[in-house]
Amino acid sequence: MGNFIPEDKLANLKKYKYSSEDHSLISKYILKKWWNTFVLVFPQSMAPNLITLLGLGFILMNLAVVFYYNPTLDKQVPSWCYFFYAFGLFMYQTFDGCDGCHARRTGQSGPLGELFDHSIDAINTTLGSIIFASVLQFGYGKLLLLTQFSTICNFYLSTWEEYHTHTLYLSAFSGPVEGILMICGVFILTGIFGPQMFSYKLFDKDITIAGTTNHITVDLKTAYIVLGLISLYFNIALALKNVNHYYEKKFPKDGLKIKYESEQAVKGLAPFFLYYFSIGALVTYRPEILSANGIPLVLSIGSTMAFCVGRIILAHLTLQGFPYFNTAMLIPSVQLVISQVLIYGFDFNTSTVSFYVTWFGWVLTVMIHMGFVFEIIHEITTYLDIYALTIKHKKPKNQ
């Protein structure tokens, strides 16, 4: 067997049963009807995973437009680009919603589909953050990292929550539904009014506190960032509540067991925040890594977190212990140490060191992530006797 699925855990793949709770009214009354209609455009000979992969293609096209017109993420682009971004993101959401419908329609539901779906979503969190940063003209700075952190944190939390509760929860306001639609709306409004609308002042006054007068200005961009952070806070609180509630139901008369399991679960969040602490240290001591090499840094973070989230989902599907340690998470710390030694110990050129260290980090994370993806796809498809991107065993016509 490989590095990620012990031989005695493979049999757990056949115990797989998808479970979800969707409390979104938009999803219930609008989007699910749209998905069930749109899914009919896909032939029944098409594998659901291929639909998932094609959906990512819309985000890649958006990204190509960003890098062509606004590679520095701080300039205005032609108006049609913003409408194109909105269309691409909406179609990504549509394909993401249709893959499950198509899987049930063709009798192809299974653990590989959930793993594939989450893995593509994990990649999109970073690519979508780059596109969003381009629209708000963040450039390669801390706001770009904050955007990516917020998006990835929400996704990591959702995956962590599903690992413990064995259920995917979508609240009344969730990222995959309302969050995406809201971003589509922002893109459309930007296409109509231009990115200068984010400079519109919502609050601009002098405020005196304890005899000291301060001029406070809050523009639309700042308000949107604050709204996103508030949303993140409530998502963290809700995920913690759902996990604790799961253990309360599992051990209804054992308070000590509930407390122990809930505390153990929370430890699964530590690797994420420790990893981001190392990112913060890296860009604090070596700020040119972000300003001059922002793309490989952001993509490296995205690859690392997609790998970590993939391992959590795999552990959920195969009933393994939580994967607290992932080698890729050490890369920012290693990059910082190497940079400091070469620059201060051997007097190497700062920009040269930062360039090679950052790009090497990205290549290394991609290799780790891709090695994981190819290995688990091979093992799962071999064990379950299925194909990843085509249908091997068609659904009987009488079912």
C-alpha positions in Angstrom: 0.0 0.0 0.0 1.0 3.7 -0.3 1.8 6.4 2.2 -1.7 7.7 2.8 -4.1 4.7 3.1 -3.0 1.8 5.3 -4.0 -1.6 3.9 -6.4 -2.2 6.8 -8.3 1.0 6.1 -9.1 0.5 2.5 -12.1 -1.6 3.3 -13.7 1.4 5.0 -14.2 3.0 1.6 -17.0 0.6 1.1 -18.7 1.8 4.2 -19.0 5.3 2.7 -22.3 7.1 3.0 -22.7 10.7 2.1 -24.3 12.9 4.7 -25.1 16.6 4.5 -27.3 19.3 5.9 -28.1 22.3 3.8 -30.0 25.2 5.5 -29.7 27.6 2.7 -33.0 28.9 1.4 -31.4 30.1 -1.9 -30.0 26.6 -2.4 -33.3 24.9 -1.5 -35.7 27.1 -3.6 -33.5 28.4 -6.5 -30.1 26.8 -7.0 -31.1 23.1 -6.6 -33.8 23.6 -9.2 -31.3 25.2 -11.5 -28.7 22.4 -11.0 -31.3 19.7 -11.6 -32.2 21.4 -14.9 -28.7 22.2 -16.0 -27.4 18.8 -15.3 -29.4 17.4 -18.2 -26.9 19.0 -20.6 -24.4 16.4 -19.6 -24.6 13.0 -21.3 -25.1 10.0 -19.0 -21.8 8.6 -20.3 -19.9 11.5 -18.7 -18.2 10.8 -15.4 -19.3 13.2 -12.5 -15.6 13.8 -11.7 -15.1 15.2 -15.2 -17.9 17.7 -14.6 -16.1 18.8 -11.4 -12.8 19.2 -13.3 -14.4 21.1 -16.1 -15.9 23.5 -13.5 -12.4 24.4 -12.4 -11.7 25.3 -16.0 -13.9 28.4 -15.7 -11.8 29.6 -12.8 -8.6 29.0 -14.7 -10.0 31.1 -17.6 -10.7 33.9 -15.1 -7.2 33.6 -13.8 -5.7 33.8 -17.3 -7.6 37.0 -17.9 -6.3 38.4 -14.6 -2.7 37.6 -15.4 -3.1 39.0 -18.9 -4.7 42.4 -18.0 -3.6 42.8 -14.4 -0.6 40.7 -13.4 0.2 43.0 -10.5 -3.3 42.8 -9.1 -3.5 46.5 -8.6 -4.9 48.0 -11.8 -8.2 48.5 -13.4 -9.1 46.2 -16.3 -11.7 46.5 -19.1 -15.3 46.3 -17.8 -16.1 43.1 -19.6 -13.5 41.3 -17.5 -15.5 41.8 -14.3 -18.6 40.4 -16.0 -16.5 37.5 -17.3 -15.2 36.8 -13.7 -18.8 36.8 -12.4 -19.9 34.4 -15.2 -16.9 32.1 -14.6 -17.5 31.9 -10.9 -21.2 31.3 -11.3 -20.5 28.5 -13.8 -18.0 27.0 -11.4 -20.7 26.9 -8.7 -23.1 25.4 -11.2 -20.8 22.6 -12.2 -19.9 22.0 -8.6 -23.6 21.7 -7.8 -24.3 19.5 -10.8 -21.6 16.9 -10.2 -23.5 15.4 -7.2 -26.8 15.5 -9.2 -25.1 13.7 -12.1 -23.4 11.2 -9.8 -26.8 10.2 -8.4 -28.3 10.2 -11.9 -25.7 7.8 -13.2 -25.3 5.7 -10.1 -21.7 6.8 -9.6 -21.9 8.3 -6.1 -18.9 7.2 -4.0 -16.0 8.3 -1.8 -13.8 9.2 -4.8 -16.4 11.7 -5.9 -16.4 13.5 -2.5 -12.6 13.5 -2.4 -12.4 14.8 -5.9 -15.0 17.5 -5.3 -13.3 18.7 -2.1 -9.9 18.7 -3.7 -11.0 20.9 -6.6 -12.8 23.2 -4.1 -9.6 23.4 -2.1 -7.6 24.5 -5.2 -10.3 27.1 -6.1 -10.0 28.8 -2.7 -6.6 30.1 -3.6 -7.3 30.8 -7.3 -10.5 32.6 -6.4 -8.6 34.7 -3.8 -6.2 35.9 -6.5 -9.1 36.9 -8.8 -10.9 38.7 -6.0 -7.7 40.5 -4.9 -7.3 41.7 -8.6 -10.9 43.1 -8.6 -10.3 45.0 -5.4 -6.8 46.0 -6.5 -5.1 44.6 -3.4 -1.8 44.1 -5.2 0.8 41.7 -3.6 0.4 42.8 0.0 -1.0 41.8 3.3 -4.6 42.2 2.1 -4.1 39.5 -0.5 -2.8 37.1 2.2 -5.7 38.1 4.4 -8.1 37.3 1.6 -6.6 33.9 1.1 -6.4 33.2 4.8 -10.1 34.0 5.3 -11.1 31.8 2.3 -8.9 28.8 3.2 -9.7 29.1 6.9 -13.4 28.7 6.2 -12.7 25.7 4.0 -10.4 24.1 6.5 -12.9 24.6 9.2 -15.7 23.0 7.1 -13.5 20.0 6.4 -12.4 19.6 10.0 -16.1 19.8 11.0 -17.0 17.1 8.5 -14.2 14.8 9.7 -15.6 14.9 13.2 -19.4 15.0 12.6 -19.3 12.9 9.3 -21.7 15.4 7.9 -21.2 18.4 5.6 -23.0 21.4 7.1 -24.1 24.3 5.0 -25.5 27.1 7.1 -28.3 29.6 6.1 -25.4 31.8 4.8 -22.5 29.6 3.5 -19.5 30.3 1.4 -20.3 27.8 -1.4 -23.8 29.2 -1.9 -24.4 32.8 -0.7 -20.7 33.6 -0.5 -20.1 32.8 -4.1 -23.3 34.6 -5.2 -22.3 37.7 -3.2 -18.9 37.7 -4.9 -20.5 37.4 -8.3 -22.6 40.4 -7.4 -19.5 42.4 -6.4 -17.9 41.5 -9.7 -21.0 42.6 -11.7 -21.2 45.9 -9.7 -17.5 46.5 -10.4 -18.2 46.0 -14.1 -20.9 48.6 -14.0 -19.4 51.3 -11.7 -15.7 50.4 -11.9 -13.3 49.5 -9.1 -13.3 53.1 -7.9 -16.6 52.3 -6.2 -14.5 50.6 -3.5 -13.1 54.0 -2.5 -16.6 55.4 -1.8 -16.6 56.7 1.8 -19.2 55.2 4.0 -18.0 57.1 7.1 -15.7 60.1 7.2 -15.8 62.1 10.5 -13.7 63.4 13.3 -14.3 61.5 16.6 -13.2 62.7 20.0 -12.5 60.1 22.6 -11.0 61.1 26.0 -10.1 64.5 24.7 -8.3 63.1 21.7 -9.7 63.8 18.2 -9.1 61.2 15.5 -10.2 61.4 11.9 -11.9 58.1 11.0 -12.5 57.1 7.4 -14.3 53.9 6.4 -14.6 53.2 2.7 -16.5 50.4 0.9 -13.3 48.3 0.6 -12.7 48.4 4.3 -16.3 47.6 5.1 -16.2 44.6 2.9 -13.0 43.3 4.5 -14.5 43.8 8.0 -17.7 42.0 6.9 -15.6 39.1 5.7 -13.7 38.8 9.0 -17.0 39.0 11.0 -18.4 36.2 8.8 -15.2 34.1 9.4 -15.7 34.6 13.2 -19.2 33.3 13.1 -18.2 30.4 10.9 -15.5 29.4 13.4 -18.0 29.6 16.2 -20.7 27.6 14.3 -18.2 24.9 13.4 -17.1 24.5 17.0 -20.7 24.4 18.1 -21.6 21.7 15.6 -18.7 19.5 16.6 -19.4 19.9 20.3 -23.1 19.1 19.6 -22.1 16.0 17.7 -20.2 14.6 20.7 -23.1 15.6 23.0 -25.4 13.4 21.0 -22.8 10.6 20.7 -22.1 10.5 24.5 -25.4 11.9 26.0 -24.6 10.9 29.6 -20.9 11.3 29.8 -19.9 14.9 30.3 -16.2 14.1 30.7 -16.1 12.1 27.5 -17.8 15.0 25.7 -15.3 17.5 27.0 -12.4 15.2 26.2 -13.5 14.5 22.6 -14.3 18.2 22.0 -10.9 19.3 23.3 -9.2 16.7 21.2 -11.1 17.9 18.1 -10.0 21.5 18.7 -6.4 20.4 18.6 -6.9 19.6 14.9 -7.1 23.4 14.3 -3.7 24.0 15.8 -1.6 22.9 12.7 -3.5 25.3 10.5 -2.9 28.3 12.7 0.7 27.3 13.5 1.3 27.1 9.7 -0.1 30.6 9.2 2.0 31.8 12.0 5.1 30.6 10.1 3.7 32.4 7.0 3.4 35.6 9.1 7.0 35.2 10.3 8.2 34.6 6.7 6.7 37.8 5.3 7.6 39.8 8.3 11.3 39.0 8.2 11.5 38.7 4.4 8.8 41.2 3.1 10.2 41.1 -0.4 9.0 37.5 -0.7 5.5 38.8 -0.7 6.0 42.1 -2.6 8.3 40.7 -5.3 7.3 37.0 -5.4 3.7 37.1 -4.3 2.4 34.6 -6.9 4.6 31.6 -6.0 4.1 32.4 -2.3 0.3 32.4 -2.6 0.3 29.3 -4.8 2.6 27.5 -2.4 0.2 28.3 0.4 -2.7 27.1 -1.7 -1.0 23.8 -2.7 0.0 23.1 0.9 -3.5 23.7 2.3 -5.1 21.7 -0.6 -2.8 18.8 0.4 -3.7 19.1 4.1 -7.5 19.4 3.4 -7.2 16.4 1.1 -5.6 14.4 3.8 -8.4 15.3 6.3 -11.1 14.3 3.8 -9.2 11.0 3.1 -9.0 10.3 6.8 -12.8 10.9 7.0 -13.5 8.6 4.2 -11.2 5.8 5.4 -11.9 6.3 9.1 -8.3 7.1 10.0 -7.0 9.3 12.8 -6.8 13.0 12.2 -3.7 14.0 10.2 -2.1 16.5 12.5 1.3 16.6 10.9 1.9 17.3 7.2 5.5 17.8 6.0 4.5 20.6 3.5 3.5 22.8 6.5 7.2 23.1 7.4 8.2 24.7 4.1 7.7 28.4 5.1 9.9 27.9 8.2 12.6 26.2 6.1 12.4 29.0 3.6 12.9 31.6 6.3 15.9 29.8 7.8 17.5 29.3 4.4 16.9 32.9 3.4 18.4 34.3 6.7 21.4 32.0 6.5 22.2 32.8 2.8 21.6 36.6 3.1 23.2 37.3 6.5 25.6 34.3 6.8 27.0 34.2 3.2 26.0 37.7 2.0 24.0 36.5 -1.0 21.9 39.0 -2.9 18.5 39.5 -1.1 16.3 39.6 -4.2 18.0 36.6 -5.8 17.7 34.4 -2.6 14.0 35.4 -2.2 13.2 34.6 -5.8 14.7 31.1 -5.8 13.6 30.2 -2.2 10.0 31.2 -3.0 9.7 29.5 -6.4 11.4 26.4 -5.0 8.9 26.3 -2.2 6.1 26.4 -4.7 7.5 23.6 -6.8 8.1 21.5 -3.7 4.5 21.9 -2.5 3.1 21.1 -5.9 5.1 18.0 -6.1 3.9 16.9 -2.6 0.3 17.7 -3.4 0.4 16.0 -6.9 2.1 12.9 -5.5 -0.7 12.6 -2.9 -3.4 13.1 -5.5 -2.1 10.6 -8.0 -1.3 8.0 -5.3 -4.8 8.1 -3.7 -6.6 8.1 -7.0 -4.7 5.1 -8.1 -5.3 3.2 -4.8 -9.0 4.1 -4.6 -9.8 3.3 -8.2 -7.9 0.1 -8.0 -9.6 -1.1 -4.8 -13.1 -0.1 -5.9 -12.6 -1.2 -9.5 -13.7 2.2 -11.0 -12.2 4.9 -13.2 -11.6 8.5 -12.1 -12.7 10.5 -15.2 -14.8 7.9 -17.1 -17.5 5.5 -16.1 -16.4 1.9 -15.9 -19.6 0.3 -14.5 -22.8 1.9 -15.8 -26.0 2.1 -13.8 -28.4 -0.7 -14.7 -31.3 0.7 -16.9 -34.0 -0.6 -14.5 -32.6 1.4 -11.6 
